[in-house]
Amino acid sequence: MEYCKYHPVSEATYRCAHCNAGQCDHCVDASSGSVRCFVCRRELENKGPGDSVVPFWRRLDKCFSYPMTMQALLLTIIASVVSVIGALAGGLQGFIILLLVTAVTTKYAFLCLQQTAAGNMSAPDVSEAFLGGVKLIIHIIIILLGIVFMVLAVANVLGPFAAIAFSAFWLCCLPAVFINYARFEEISSALNPVEVARLVLQLRGAYFLLLLFITIMMLSVGTLNQLFDGEDLLSAALQSVVSYYYWIVIFHLMGYLLFQKQRALGYVSRLESDGDVHNRSEKQHTMARIGVLAKEGMFSELSHELKTAVKKYPGDIGIYDRYFDYLCALHKTAELDKFWLAYLECLSKSGSLPKVAGLMLRILQFAPDYLPASAEVRFKLAGILLKQGKPALSARLINRLHRDHPGFDRLPEAYFLMADALEELPEKQVQAEKCRLLANKLKARPLATQGGGNDV
C-alpha cells in the first residue's frame, strides 16, 4: 500500500508520476476539472480507494439494510403480490405476468450490482428497472442454455464424470457469470469459462465467502417455504417478499465485492459517501493547496496564496491562523506588524481572543525584543493580555509608547492600563503610581506636546 506524501497515515488515492509521490483525496487539485498535482500541475493517476475499502463481511448490517428504502421495499412488495397473482392465474396470462415481474426485478438487481460496483451504496431509483428488463431476461436464458449445452457437450465427449465436474464448476461460478455479464454486458464474457475462472481467481477467498452467504440465504428461503407450507395467498406473498429481498441483497453483495477488489480487477471507483474531489468548495481547494505548498517549502507561492486567501475570506479564522503560522515559521515580524489588526478583529469575531497570550509568547520565542510597529496594536494587545492574566507582557507593550508614538491619541488610556498591569506585579506599586501620574499629565497636555517624559 502506498501512503500520501503529505498525510503519512492516509492511503494514497492518486499518484504523481513526475513528483514520484502518492497523494490522498485531500491533497489534490480538482479545481480545473481534471485532477492535478499542486506542485507540478501535471495530471494525476487515479489509484482509487484500494486497500482502504472495508470488506463486505464487515459491513453485513449495511448490506442487509441496503433494500430498506421506500422505493425498493415497494418494488419488493408489489412484485411479490403480482407474482403470486400471476401464479394463481396460470396459463399464458399468468406466464406473461410472471415474465414481466421477473424482468423488472432482475433488471433492478443488476442495476444494484452495477451501481454498487461504481461506488454508489444507495439503492437505485426503481424507475430505471422498467427499461430493458425483457432483453436482460432473454440474455440470461441464453446464458443458462449455453451452460447446459456446454455440459452436454462435455458429457458427450469426456463422459458423465467430467460432465458432473463441469456442472459443479458452473454451479459454483454462477455468481461470477452474473458478475461478468454485469461488467461487460456481453453474453460471450458470461459464457467464457476461462474468463469466469479468471474472475474467481482474482476475487480469491472473498468469492467463496460470498458463495457461502448466498447459499445460507437460499437455504433460509427453503426453510421458510417449509414453515409456511400452506397455499394461501398471504404465506405465498410472504415467501416471495423474502425471496425478492434476498435477491437484491445478493446482487448488492456481488457489486460490493467488485468494488472491494477493484484494484485486482484493473478499474477505479470510489465511494460516493467519501465525497468527490470535484465537488469540493473553492475554499477547500485553497486550504488544500496551502497545506501542500507549506509542506513542500514553496514559500513564495505559499505567501501569495495566503495573502489572496486572507483577502478573499476575511472572516475565516482557519485561514488567518495558517497565515500567522507561516509568518512565525519564517520570522517575518515586519509582515506580522501589518497583519495584527485584521487578525485581532477575526479572533474577536470568532471568539478566539483567549489564545492571544499564546500567540505573543510564540513570537517572543524567536524575537525576544519584539514590539508591534503600530501603537494601536500595542494598546489593543496590552488590554487583551491584561485580561488574560499576563500583566508583565501588557506593561512591556505600553512602556515607551509615548516616545515611540507621541501622536497616538490614546496615550493616557494606555498608561492608565499600564498602571493597572504594574499593580498586579509584585513590588511594582511605586512604578504603577508613577505611571498614573504620567497618564494624568498626558491627559492634561495638548496632543501636540505629548511625547516628553521618562520611561516608567
Order of alpha helices (4+ residues) and beta strands (2+ residues): beta-beta-beta-alpha-alpha-alpha-alpha-alpha-alpha-alpha-alpha-alpha-alpha-alpha-alpha-alpha-alpha-alpha-alpha-alpha-alpha-alpha-alpha-alpha
